Amino acid sequence: MTFAQWMRQGHRWLSILFTLAVIANFAAMAIGTPPMWLVYAPLPPLFLMLVSGLYLFALPYAARRRARG
């Protein structure tokens, strides 16, 4: 498994984790005031998804540049 494949798989799992954290957040808000740790729970996966998403976005451009030069 190459680094790009590993990054793509990690990005997918992070999106599942982020979705579950958001669902838990909304469910807790429906019950009452959620604890602060639950309110901020979606932020770490979101930040990691930002980093991996930017890498995956730039990957085809870097491949084209390598093929040209």
PDB file of N, CA, C, O and CB in Angstrom:
ATOM      1  N   MET A   1       0.856  -1.181   0.000  1.00  0.00           N
ATOM      2  CA  MET A   1       0.000   0.000   0.000  1.00  0.00           C
ATOM      3  C   MET A   1       0.898   1.238   0.000  1.00  0.00           C
ATOM      4  O   MET A   1       1.759   1.399   0.865  1.00  0.00           O
ATOM      5  CB  MET A   1      -0.972   0.001   1.236  1.00  0.00           C
ATOM      6  N   THR A   2       0.682   2.096  -0.974  1.00  0.00           N
ATOM      7  CA  THR A   2       1.484   3.312  -1.061  1.00  0.00           C
ATOM      8  C   THR A   2       0.994   4.343  -0.044  1.00  0.00           C
ATOM      9  O   THR A   2      -0.059   4.185   0.574  1.00  0.00           O
ATOM     10  CB  THR A   2       1.433   3.895  -2.490  1.00  0.00           C
ATOM     11  N   PHE A   3       1.782   5.390   0.105  1.00  0.00           N
ATOM     12  CA  PHE A   3       1.412   6.438   1.049  1.00  0.00           C
ATOM     13  C   PHE A   3       0.110   7.119   0.634  1.00  0.00           C
ATOM     14  O   PHE A   3      -0.715   7.454   1.484  1.00  0.00           O
ATOM     15  CB  PHE A   3       2.535   7.472   1.161  1.00  0.00           C
ATOM     16  N   ALA A   4      -0.078   7.325  -0.675  1.00  0.00           N
ATOM     17  CA  ALA A   4      -1.298   7.974  -1.158  1.00  0.00           C
ATOM     18  C   ALA A   4      -2.526   7.105  -0.879  1.00  0.00           C
ATOM     19  O   ALA A   4      -3.579   7.625  -0.513  1.00  0.00           O
ATOM     20  CB  ALA A   4      -1.188   8.268  -2.666  1.00  0.00           C
ATOM     21  N   GLN A   5      -2.400   5.803  -1.048  1.00  0.00           N
ATOM     22  CA  GLN A   5      -3.517   4.900  -0.752  1.00  0.00           C
ATOM     23  C   GLN A   5      -3.812   4.887   0.745  1.00  0.00           C
ATOM     24  O   GLN A   5      -4.971   4.875   1.160  1.00  0.00           O
ATOM     25  CB  GLN A   5      -3.206   3.470  -1.247  1.00  0.00           C
ATOM     26  N   TRP A   6      -2.754   4.890   1.546  1.00  0.00           N
ATOM     27  CA  TRP A   6      -2.919   4.917   2.993  1.00  0.00           C
ATOM     28  C   TRP A   6      -3.609   6.215   3.427  1.00  0.00           C
ATOM     29  O   TRP A   6      -4.472   6.206   4.305  1.00  0.00           O
ATOM     30  CB  TRP A   6      -1.552   4.770   3.696  1.00  0.00           C
ATOM     31  N   MET A   7      -3.222   7.316   2.808  1.00  0.00           N
ATOM     32  CA  MET A   7      -3.816   8.615   3.126  1.00  0.00           C
ATOM     33  C   MET A   7      -5.285   8.643   2.723  1.00  0.00           C
ATOM     34  O   MET A   7      -6.118   9.172   3.459  1.00  0.00           O
ATOM     35  CB  MET A   7      -3.049   9.749   2.422  1.00  0.00           C
ATOM     36  N   ARG A   8      -5.612   8.082   1.566  1.00  0.00           N
ATOM     37  CA  ARG A   8      -7.001   8.043   1.101  1.00  0.00           C
ATOM     38  C   ARG A   8      -7.866   7.210   2.046  1.00  0.00           C
ATOM     39  O   ARG A   8      -8.983   7.604   2.382  1.00  0.00           O
ATOM     40  CB  ARG A   8      -7.075   7.472  -0.330  1.00  0.00           C
ATOM     41  N   GLN A   9      -7.344   6.055   2.474  1.00  0.00           N
ATOM     42  CA  GLN A   9      -8.084   5.200   3.402  1.00  0.00           C
ATOM     43  C   GLN A   9      -8.256   5.895   4.754  1.00  0.00           C
ATOM     44  O   GLN A   9      -9.328   5.831   5.356  1.00  0.00           O
ATOM     45  CB  GLN A   9      -7.362   3.848   3.585  1.00  0.00           C
ATOM     46  N   GLY A  10      -7.207   6.554   5.223  1.00  0.00           N
ATOM     47  CA  GLY A  10      -7.298   7.298   6.479  1.00  0.00           C
ATOM     48  C   GLY A  10      -8.317   8.424   6.395  1.00  0.00           C
ATOM     49  O   GLY A  10      -9.053   8.679   7.348  1.00  0.00           O
ATOM     50  N   HIS A  11      -8.356   9.094   5.253  1.00  0.00           N
ATOM     51  CA  HIS A  11      -9.322  10.181   5.046  1.00  0.00           C
ATOM     52  C   HIS A  11     -10.754   9.641   5.112  1.00  0.00           C
ATOM     53  O   HIS A  11     -11.635  10.282   5.684  1.00  0.00           O
ATOM     54  CB  HIS A  11      -9.073  10.881   3.681  1.00  0.00           C
ATOM     55  N   ARG A  12     -10.979   8.475   4.533  1.00  0.00           N
ATOM     56  CA  ARG A  12     -12.315   7.866   4.585  1.00  0.00           C
ATOM     57  C   ARG A  12     -12.721   7.526   6.010  1.00  0.00           C
ATOM     58  O   ARG A  12     -13.848   7.807   6.418  1.00  0.00           O
ATOM     59  CB  ARG A  12     -12.358   6.605   3.723  1.00  0.00           C
ATOM     60  N   TRP A  13     -11.812   6.925   6.770  1.00  0.00           N
ATOM     61  CA  TRP A  13     -12.135   6.570   8.157  1.00  0.00           C
ATOM     62  C   TRP A  13     -12.336   7.818   9.020  1.00  0.00           C
ATOM     63  O   TRP A  13     -13.183   7.833   9.913  1.00  0.00           O
ATOM     64  CB  TRP A  13     -11.022   5.694   8.755  1.00  0.00           C
ATOM     65  N   LEU A  14     -11.562   8.850   8.749  1.00  0.00           N
ATOM     66  CA  LEU A  14     -11.753  10.104   9.486  1.00  0.00           C
ATOM     67  C   LEU A  14     -13.118  10.714   9.187  1.00  0.00           C
ATOM     68  O   LEU A  14     -13.747  11.293  10.072  1.00  0.00           O
ATOM     69  CB  LEU A  14     -10.643  11.107   9.136  1.00  0.00           C
ATOM     70  N   SER A  15     -13.577  10.587   7.946  1.00  0.00           N
ATOM     71  CA  SER A  15     -14.894  11.130   7.612  1.00  0.00           C
ATOM     72  C   SER A  15     -15.997  10.373   8.345  1.00  0.00           C
ATOM     73  O   SER A  15     -16.989  10.974   8.755  1.00  0.00           O
ATOM     74  CB  SER A  15     -15.132  11.071   6.096  1.00  0.00           C
ATOM     75  N   ILE A  16     -15.836   9.068   8.514  1.00  0.00           N
ATOM     76  CA  ILE A  16     -16.812   8.287   9.290  1.00  0.00           C
ATOM     77  C   ILE A  16     -16.791   8.729  10.741  1.00  0.00           C
ATOM     78  O   ILE A  16     -17.845   8.921  11.348  1.00  0.00           O
ATOM     79  CB  ILE A  16     -16.517   6.771   9.186  1.00  0.00           C
ATOM     80  N   LEU A  17     -15.602   8.891  11.303  1.00  0.00           N
ATOM     81  CA  LEU A  17     -15.474   9.339  12.693  1.00  0.00           C
ATOM     82  C   LEU A  17     -16.072  10.728  12.887  1.00  0.00           C
ATOM     83  O   LEU A  17     -16.757  10.979  13.878  1.00  0.00           O
ATOM     84  CB  LEU A  17     -14.004   9.341  13.119  1.00  0.00           C
ATOM     85  N   PHE A  18     -15.813  11.633  11.940  1.00  0.00           N
ATOM     86  CA  PHE A  18     -16.365  12.984  12.007  1.00  0.00           C
ATOM     87  C   PHE A  18     -17.894  12.949  11.948  1.00  0.00           C
ATOM     88  O   PHE A  18     -18.562  13.642  12.715  1.00  0.00           O
ATOM     89  CB  PHE A  18     -15.806  13.850  10.862  1.00  0.00           C
ATOM     90  N   THR A  19     -18.441  12.149  11.046  1.00  0.00           N
ATOM     91  CA  THR A  19     -19.896  12.046  10.916  1.00  0.00           C
ATOM     92  C   THR A  19     -20.529  11.524  12.200  1.00  0.00           C
ATOM     93  O   THR A  19     -21.557  12.041  12.638  1.00  0.00           O
ATOM     94  CB  THR A  19     -20.265  11.134   9.743  1.00  0.00           C
ATOM     95  N   LEU A  20     -19.929  10.510  12.803  1.00  0.00           N
ATOM     96  CA  LEU A  20     -20.454   9.977  14.062  1.00  0.00           C
ATOM     97  C   LEU A  20     -20.389  11.005  15.189  1.00  0.00           C
ATOM     98  O   LEU A  20     -21.297  11.086  16.016  1.00  0.00           O
ATOM     99  CB  LEU A  20     -19.684   8.726  14.461  1.00  0.00           C
ATOM    100  N   ALA A  21     -19.313  11.788  15.218  1.00  0.00           N
ATOM    101  CA  ALA A  21     -19.182  12.815  16.248  1.00  0.00           C
ATOM    102  C   ALA A  21     -20.235  13.911  16.072  1.00  0.00           C
ATOM    103  O   ALA A  21     -20.770  14.416  17.059  1.00  0.00           O
ATOM    104  CB  ALA A  21     -17.775  13.424  16.215  1.00  0.00           C
ATOM    105  N   VAL A  22     -20.536  14.282  14.835  1.00  0.00           N
ATOM    106  CA  VAL A  22     -21.560  15.298  14.581  1.00  0.00           C
ATOM    107  C   VAL A  22     -22.940  14.763  14.944  1.00  0.00           C
ATOM    108  O   VAL A  22     -23.746  15.482  15.535  1.00  0.00           O
ATOM    109  CB  VAL A  22     -21.531  15.742  13.104  1.00  0.00           C
ATOM    110  N   ILE A  23     -23.220  13.511  14.597  1.00  0.00           N
ATOM    111  CA  ILE A  23     -24.505  12.903  14.954  1.00  0.00           C
ATOM    112  C   ILE A  23     -24.666  12.847  16.470  1.00  0.00           C
ATOM    113  O   ILE A  23     -25.738  13.155  16.993  1.00  0.00           O
ATOM    114  CB  ILE A  23     -24.624  11.486  14.352  1.00  0.00           C
ATOM    115  N   ALA A  24     -23.613  12.457  17.174  1.00  0.00           N
ATOM    116  CA  ALA A  24     -23.669  12.420  18.640  1.00  0.00           C
ATOM    117  C   ALA A  24     -23.888  13.813  19.210  1.00  0.00           C
ATOM    118  O   ALA A  24     -24.597  13.980  20.203  1.00  0.00           O
ATOM    119  CB  ALA A  24     -22.380  11.814  19.214  1.00  0.00           C
ATOM    120  N   ASN A  25     -23.285  14.803  18.589  1.00  0.00           N
ATOM    121  CA  ASN A  25     -23.444  16.180  19.035  1.00  0.00           C
ATOM    122  C   ASN A  25     -24.902  16.629  18.903  1.00  0.00           C
ATOM    123  O   ASN A  25     -25.468  17.199  19.836  1.00  0.00           O
ATOM    124  CB  ASN A  25     -22.524  17.111  18.232  1.00  0.00           C
ATOM    125  N   PHE A  26     -25.504  16.369  17.742  1.00  0.00           N
ATOM    126  CA  PHE A  26     -26.902  16.756  17.543  1.00  0.00           C
ATOM    127  C   PHE A  26     -27.842  15.980  18.456  1.00  0.00           C
ATOM    128  O   PHE A  26     -28.820  16.534  18.956  1.00  0.00           O
ATOM    129  CB  PHE A  26     -27.304  16.544  16.092  1.00  0.00           C
ATOM    130  N   ALA A  27     -27.552  14.714  18.673  1.00  0.00           N
ATOM    131  CA  ALA A  27     -28.387  13.913  19.578  1.00  0.00           C
ATOM    132  C   ALA A  27     -28.298  14.449  21.008  1.00  0.00           C
ATOM    133  O   ALA A  27     -29.304  14.502  21.716  1.00  0.00           O
ATOM    134  CB  ALA A  27     -27.959  12.426  19.538  1.00  0.00           C
ATOM    135  N   ALA A  28     -27.113  14.839  21.428  1.00  0.00           N
ATOM    136  CA  ALA A  28     -26.944  15.388  22.776  1.00  0.00           C
ATOM    137  C   ALA A  28     -27.634  16.743  22.896  1.00  0.00           C
ATOM    138  O   ALA A  28     -28.170  17.067  23.956  1.00  0.00           O
ATOM    139  CB  ALA A  28     -25.449  15.521  23.124  1.00  0.00           C
ATOM    140  N   MET A  29     -27.632  17.540  21.827  1.00  0.00           N
ATOM    141  CA  MET A  29     -28.311  18.836  21.866  1.00  0.00           C
ATOM    142  C   MET A  29     -29.821  18.669  21.949  1.00  0.00           C
ATOM    143  O   MET A  29     -30.506  19.507  22.536  1.00  0.00           O
ATOM    144  CB  MET A  29     -27.947  19.664  20.636  1.00  0.00           C
ATOM    145  N   ALA A  30     -30.343  17.598  21.370  1.00  0.00           N
ATOM    146  CA  ALA A  30     -31.781  17.354  21.439  1.00  0.00           C
ATOM    147  C   ALA A  30     -32.209  17.002  22.854  1.00  0.00           C
ATOM    148  O   ALA A  30     -33.335  17.293  23.257  1.00  0.00           O
ATOM    149  CB  ALA A  30     -32.179  16.235  20.479  1.00  0.00           C
ATOM    150  N   ILE A  31     -31.322  16.385  23.602  1.00  0.00           N
ATOM    151  CA  ILE A  31     -31.635  15.990  24.979  1.00  0.00           C
ATOM    152  C   ILE A  31     -31.496  17.169  25.931  1.00  0.00           C
ATOM    153  O   ILE A  31     -32.301  17.330  26.849  1.00  0.00           O
ATOM    154  CB  ILE A  31     -30.722  14.843  25.430  1.00  0.00           C
ATOM    155  N   GLY A  32     -30.492  17.981  25.716  1.00  0.00           N
ATOM    156  CA  GLY A  32     -30.227  19.112  26.615  1.00  0.00           C
ATOM    157  C   GLY A  32     -28.919  19.762  26.227  1.00  0.00           C
ATOM    158  O   GLY A  32     -28.505  19.704  25.069  1.00  0.00           O
ATOM    159  N   THR A  33     -28.277  20.374  27.186  1.00  0.00           N
ATOM    160  CA  THR A  33     -26.987  21.009  26.940  1.00  0.00           C
ATOM    161  C   THR A  33     -25.904  19.932  26.946  1.00  0.00           C
ATOM    162  O   THR A  33     -25.717  19.252  27.955  1.00  0.00           O
ATOM    163  CB  THR A  33     -26.688  22.111  28.007  1.00  0.00           C
ATOM    164  N   PRO A  34     -25.188  19.770  25.828  1.00  0.00           N
ATOM    165  CA  PRO A  34     -24.154  18.724  25.782  1.00  0.00           C
ATOM    166  C   PRO A  34     -22.901  19.154  26.539  1.00  0.00           C
ATOM    167  O   PRO A  34     -22.640  20.349  26.676  1.00  0.00           O
ATOM    168  CB  PRO A  34     -23.795  18.387  24.324  1.00  0.00           C
ATOM    169  N   PRO A  35     -22.128  18.195  27.029  1.00  0.00           N
ATOM    170  CA  PRO A  35     -20.854  18.550  27.675  1.00  0.00           C
ATOM    171  C   PRO A  35     -19.890  19.138  26.651  1.00  0.00           C
ATOM    172  O   PRO A  35     -19.975  18.845  25.458  1.00  0.00           O
ATOM    173  CB  PRO A  35     -20.217  17.311  28.359  1.00  0.00           C
ATOM    174  N   MET A  36     -18.988  19.958  27.129  1.00  0.00           N
ATOM    175  CA  MET A  36     -18.082  20.661  26.228  1.00  0.00           C
ATOM    176  C   MET A  36     -17.187  19.710  25.431  1.00  0.00           C
ATOM    177  O   MET A  36     -16.865  19.997  24.278  1.00  0.00           O
ATOM    178  CB  MET A  36     -17.227  21.624  27.016  1.00  0.00           C
ATOM    179  N   TRP A  37     -16.781  18.593  26.019  1.00  0.00           N
ATOM    180  CA  TRP A  37     -15.931  17.666  25.282  1.00  0.00           C
ATOM    181  C   TRP A  37     -16.659  17.095  24.080  1.00  0.00           C
ATOM    182  O   TRP A  37     -16.033  16.783  23.067  1.00  0.00           O
ATOM    183  CB  TRP A  37     -15.458  16.540  26.190  1.00  0.00           C
ATOM    184  N   LEU A  38     -17.979  16.953  24.180  1.00  0.00           N
ATOM    185  CA  LEU A  38     -18.752  16.442  23.053  1.00  0.00           C
ATOM    186  C   LEU A  38     -18.957  17.517  21.984  1.00  0.00           C
ATOM    187  O   LEU A  38     -19.015  17.214  20.793  1.00  0.00           O
ATOM    188  CB  LEU A  38     -20.105  15.918  23.536  1.00  0.00           C
ATOM    189  N   VAL A  39     -19.064  18.758  22.415  1.00  0.00           N
ATOM    190  CA  VAL A  39     -19.221  19.856  21.460  1.00  0.00           C
ATOM    191  C   VAL A  39     -17.976  19.989  20.589  1.00  0.00           C
ATOM    192  O   VAL A  39     -18.078  20.242  19.388  1.00  0.00           O
ATOM    193  CB  VAL A  39     -19.499  21.181  22.196  1.00  0.00           C
ATOM    194  N   TYR A  40     -16.804  19.817  21.194  1.00  0.00           N
ATOM    195  CA  TYR A  40     -15.547  19.975  20.455  1.00  0.00           C
ATOM    196  C   TYR A  40     -15.027  18.662  19.878  1.00  0.00           C
ATOM    197  O   TYR A  40     -13.969  18.663  19.249  1.00  0.00           O
ATOM    198  CB  TYR A  40     -14.495  20.576  21.356  1.00  0.00           C
ATOM    199  N   ALA A  41     -15.716  17.558  20.064  1.00  0.00           N
ATOM    200  CA  ALA A  41     -15.264  16.256  19.563  1.00  0.00           C
ATOM    201  C   ALA A  41     -15.101  16.200  18.040  1.00  0.00           C
ATOM    202  O   ALA A  41     -14.189  15.520  17.571  1.00  0.00           O
ATOM    203  CB  ALA A  41     -16.234  15.194  19.994  1.00  0.00           C
ATOM    204  N   PRO A  42     -15.940  16.880  17.243  1.00  0.00           N
ATOM    205  CA  PRO A  42     -15.737  16.798  15.787  1.00  0.00           C
ATOM    206  C   PRO A  42     -14.516  17.563  15.267  1.00  0.00           C
ATOM    207  O   PRO A  42     -14.107  17.356  14.124  1.00  0.00           O
ATOM    208  CB  PRO A  42     -16.956  17.313  15.093  1.00  0.00           C
ATOM    209  N   LEU A  43     -13.936  18.428  16.070  1.00  0.00           N
ATOM    210  CA  LEU A  43     -12.851  19.275  15.561  1.00  0.00           C
ATOM    211  C   LEU A  43     -11.551  18.534  15.239  1.00  0.00           C
ATOM    212  O   LEU A  43     -10.971  18.801  14.186  1.00  0.00           O
ATOM    213  CB  LEU A  43     -12.558  20.339  16.556  1.00  0.00           C
ATOM    214  N   PRO A  44     -11.055  17.615  16.087  1.00  0.00           N
ATOM    215  CA  PRO A  44      -9.816  16.922  15.704  1.00  0.00           C
ATOM    216  C   PRO A  44      -9.929  16.127  14.401  1.00  0.00           C
ATOM    217  O   PRO A  44      -9.038  16.235  13.560  1.00  0.00           O
ATOM    218  CB  PRO A  44      -9.399  15.992  16.811  1.00  0.00           C
ATOM    219  N   PRO A  45     -11.003  15.321  14.195  1.00  0.00           N
ATOM    220  CA  PRO A  45     -11.083  14.648  12.894  1.00  0.00           C
ATOM    221  C   PRO A  45     -11.238  15.633  11.733  1.00  0.00           C
ATOM    222  O   PRO A  45     -10.746  15.380  10.633  1.00  0.00           O
ATOM    223  CB  PRO A  45     -12.247  13.670  12.889  1.00  0.00           C
ATOM    224  N   LEU A  46     -11.913  16.741  11.974  1.00  0.00           N
ATOM    225  CA  LEU A  46     -12.086  17.736  10.918  1.00  0.00           C
ATOM    226  C   LEU A  46     -10.748  18.343  10.517  1.00  0.00           C
ATOM    227  O   LEU A  46     -10.484  18.532   9.330  1.00  0.00           O
ATOM    228  CB  LEU A  46     -13.049  18.838  11.373  1.00  0.00           C
ATOM    229  N   PHE A  47      -9.903  18.648  11.494  1.00  0.00           N
ATOM    230  CA  PHE A  47      -8.577  19.193  11.198  1.00  0.00           C
ATOM    231  C   PHE A  47      -7.732  18.182  10.428  1.00  0.00           C
ATOM    232  O   PHE A  47      -7.059  18.540   9.461  1.00  0.00           O
ATOM    233  CB  PHE A  47      -7.861  19.601  12.496  1.00  0.00           C
ATOM    234  N   LEU A  48      -7.767  16.912  10.857  1.00  0.00           N
ATOM    235  CA  LEU A  48      -7.004  15.885  10.155  1.00  0.00           C
ATOM    236  C   LEU A  48      -7.544  15.658   8.746  1.00  0.00           C
ATOM    237  O   LEU A  48      -6.780  15.367   7.825  1.00  0.00           O
ATOM    238  CB  LEU A  48      -7.029  14.578  10.943  1.00  0.00           C
ATOM    239  N   MET A  49      -8.864  15.790   8.577  1.00  0.00           N
ATOM    240  CA  MET A  49      -9.444  15.673   7.243  1.00  0.00           C
ATOM    241  C   MET A  49      -9.013  16.847   6.361  1.00  0.00           C
ATOM    242  O   MET A  49      -8.835  16.680   5.155  1.00  0.00           O
ATOM    243  CB  MET A  49     -10.979  15.603   7.330  1.00  0.00           C
ATOM    244  N   LEU A  50      -8.848  18.011   6.944  1.00  0.00           N
ATOM    245  CA  LEU A  50      -8.356  19.162   6.187  1.00  0.00           C
ATOM    246  C   LEU A  50      -6.961  18.880   5.641  1.00  0.00           C
ATOM    247  O   LEU A  50      -6.685  19.118   4.465  1.00  0.00           O
ATOM    248  CB  LEU A  50      -8.340  20.427   7.069  1.00  0.00           C
ATOM    249  N   VAL A  51      -6.092  18.375   6.498  1.00  0.00           N
ATOM    250  CA  VAL A  51      -4.712  18.096   6.093  1.00  0.00           C
ATOM    251  C   VAL A  51      -4.681  17.001   5.027  1.00  0.00           C
ATOM    252  O   VAL A  51      -4.031  17.158   3.993  1.00  0.00           O
ATOM    253  CB  VAL A  51      -3.861  17.679   7.315  1.00  0.00           C
ATOM    254  N   SER A  52      -5.379  15.897   5.278  1.00  0.00           N
ATOM    255  CA  SER A  52      -5.352  14.801   4.304  1.00  0.00           C
ATOM    256  C   SER A  52      -6.077  15.189   3.015  1.00  0.00           C
ATOM    257  O   SER A  52      -5.665  14.773   1.932  1.00  0.00           O
ATOM    258  CB  SER A  52      -5.989  13.537   4.905  1.00  0.00           C
ATOM    259  N   GLY A  53      -7.135  15.967   3.113  1.00  0.00           N
ATOM    260  CA  GLY A  53      -7.854  16.405   1.920  1.00  0.00           C
ATOM    261  C   GLY A  53      -7.021  17.323   1.051  1.00  0.00           C
ATOM    262  O   GLY A  53      -7.061  17.220  -0.175  1.00  0.00           O
ATOM    263  N   LEU A  54      -6.267  18.218   1.668  1.00  0.00           N
ATOM    264  CA  LEU A  54      -5.383  19.089   0.890  1.00  0.00           C
ATOM    265  C   LEU A  54      -4.285  18.289   0.198  1.00  0.00           C
ATOM    266  O   LEU A  54      -3.905  18.587  -0.934  1.00  0.00           O
ATOM    267  CB  LEU A  54      -4.761  20.158   1.792  1.00  0.00           C
ATOM    268  N   TYR A  55      -3.780  17.272   0.889  1.00  0.00           N
ATOM    269  CA  TYR A  55      -2.776  16.407   0.274  1.00  0.00           C
ATOM    270  C   TYR A  55      -3.377  15.667  -0.925  1.00  0.00           C
ATOM    271  O   TYR A  55      -2.773  15.615  -1.997  1.00  0.00           O
ATOM    272  CB  TYR A  55      -2.220  15.398   1.308  1.00  0.00           C
ATOM    273  N   LEU A  56      -4.565  15.099  -0.736  1.00  0.00           N
ATOM    274  CA  LEU A  56      -5.207  14.367  -1.827  1.00  0.00           C
ATOM    275  C   LEU A  56      -5.592  15.294  -2.977  1.00  0.00           C
ATOM    276  O   LEU A  56      -5.580  14.880  -4.137  1.00  0.00           O
ATOM    277  CB  LEU A  56      -6.443  13.637  -1.314  1.00  0.00           C
ATOM    278  N   PHE A  57      -5.930  16.530  -2.668  1.00  0.00           N
ATOM    279  CA  PHE A  57      -6.251  17.504  -3.705  1.00  0.00           C
ATOM    280  C   PHE A  57      -5.025  17.834  -4.549  1.00  0.00           C
ATOM    281  O   PHE A  57      -5.127  17.966  -5.769  1.00  0.00           O
ATOM    282  CB  PHE A  57      -6.818  18.777  -3.081  1.00  0.00           C
ATOM    283  N   ALA A  58      -3.872  17.968  -3.908  1.00  0.00           N
ATOM    284  CA  ALA A  58      -2.652  18.365  -4.609  1.00  0.00           C
ATOM    285  C   ALA A  58      -1.975  17.194  -5.315  1.00  0.00           C
ATOM    286  O   ALA A  58      -1.112  17.415  -6.164  1.00  0.00           O
ATOM    287  CB  ALA A  58      -1.683  18.998  -3.637  1.00  0.00           C
ATOM    288  N   LEU A  59      -2.334  15.974  -4.993  1.00  0.00           N
ATOM    289  CA  LEU A  59      -1.670  14.797  -5.546  1.00  0.00           C
ATOM    290  C   LEU A  59      -1.691  14.732  -7.072  1.00  0.00           C
ATOM    291  O   LEU A  59      -0.635  14.489  -7.656  1.00  0.00           O
ATOM    292  CB  LEU A  59      -2.307  13.565  -4.997  1.00  0.00           C
ATOM    293  N   PRO A  60      -2.816  14.931  -7.757  1.00  0.00           N
ATOM    294  CA  PRO A  60      -2.782  14.867  -9.225  1.00  0.00           C
ATOM    295  C   PRO A  60      -1.938  15.971  -9.862  1.00  0.00           C
ATOM    296  O   PRO A  60      -1.298  15.750 -10.890  1.00  0.00           O
ATOM    297  CB  PRO A  60      -4.188  14.944  -9.768  1.00  0.00           C
ATOM    298  N   TYR A  61      -1.935  17.143  -9.260  1.00  0.00           N
ATOM    299  CA  TYR A  61      -1.137  18.245  -9.795  1.00  0.00           C
ATOM    300  C   TYR A  61       0.356  17.931  -9.663  1.00  0.00           C
ATOM    301  O   TYR A  61       1.140  18.228 -10.564  1.00  0.00           O
ATOM    302  CB  TYR A  61      -1.479  19.567  -9.066  1.00  0.00           C
ATOM    303  N   ALA A  62       0.737  17.339  -8.550  1.00  0.00           N
ATOM    304  CA  ALA A  62       2.150  16.971  -8.361  1.00  0.00           C
ATOM    305  C   ALA A  62       2.545  15.855  -9.329  1.00  0.00           C
ATOM    306  O   ALA A  62       3.668  15.849  -9.833  1.00  0.00           O
ATOM    307  CB  ALA A  62       2.409  16.524  -6.896  1.00  0.00           C
ATOM    308  N   ALA A  63       1.647  14.921  -9.594  1.00  0.00           N
ATOM    309  CA  ALA A  63       1.947  13.832 -10.528  1.00  0.00           C
ATOM    310  C   ALA A  63       2.121  14.370 -11.942  1.00  0.00           C
ATOM    311  O   ALA A  63       3.014  13.935 -12.668  1.00  0.00           O
ATOM    312  CB  ALA A  63       0.834  12.771 -10.497  1.00  0.00           C
ATOM    313  N   ARG A  64       1.274  15.308 -12.331  1.00  0.00           N
ATOM    314  CA  ARG A  64       1.410  15.917 -13.657  1.00  0.00           C
ATOM    315  C   ARG A  64       2.730  16.669 -13.789  1.00  0.00           C
ATOM    316  O   ARG A  64       3.395  16.615 -14.824  1.00  0.00           O
ATOM    317  CB  ARG A  64       0.241  16.867 -13.928  1.00  0.00           C
ATOM    318  N   ARG A  65       3.089  17.362 -12.729  1.00  0.00           N
ATOM    319  CA  ARG A  65       4.336  18.132 -12.767  1.00  0.00           C
ATOM    320  C   ARG A  65       5.539  17.191 -12.861  1.00  0.00           C
ATOM    321  O   ARG A  65       6.502  17.476 -13.572  1.00  0.00           O
ATOM    322  CB  ARG A  65       4.456  19.038 -11.514  1.00  0.00           C
ATOM    323  N   ARG A  66       5.479  16.063 -12.136  1.00  0.00           N
ATOM    324  CA  ARG A  66       6.571  15.082 -12.209  1.00  0.00           C
ATOM    325  C   ARG A  66       6.659  14.435 -13.581  1.00  0.00           C
ATOM    326  O   ARG A  66       7.754  14.158 -14.072  1.00  0.00           O
ATOM    327  CB  ARG A  66       6.386  14.005 -11.146  1.00  0.00           C
ATOM    328  N   ALA A  67       5.500  14.191 -14.204  1.00  0.00           N
ATOM    329  CA  ALA A  67       5.484  13.554 -15.522  1.00  0.00           C
ATOM    330  C   ALA A  67       6.037  14.494 -16.595  1.00  0.00           C
ATOM    331  O   ALA A  67       6.687  14.057 -17.544  1.00  0.00           O
ATOM    332  CB  ALA A  67       4.056  13.118 -15.887  1.00  0.00           C
ATOM    333  N   ARG A  68       5.772  15.774 -16.431  1.00  0.00           N
ATOM    334  CA  ARG A  68       6.251  16.765 -17.406  1.00  0.00           C
ATOM    335  C   ARG A  68       7.748  16.975 -17.322  1.00  0.00           C
ATOM    336  O   ARG A  68       8.442  17.047 -18.337  1.00  0.00           O
ATOM    337  CB  ARG A  68       5.545  18.089 -17.199  1.00  0.00           C
ATOM    338  N   GLY A  69       8.237  17.072 -16.090  1.00  0.00           N
ATOM    339  CA  GLY A  69       9.622  17.481 -15.903  1.00  0.00           C
ATOM    340  C   GLY A  69      10.510  16.351 -15.738  1.00  0.00           C
ATOM    341  O   GLY A  69      11.716  16.533 -15.569  1.00  0.00           O
TER     342      GLY A  69
END
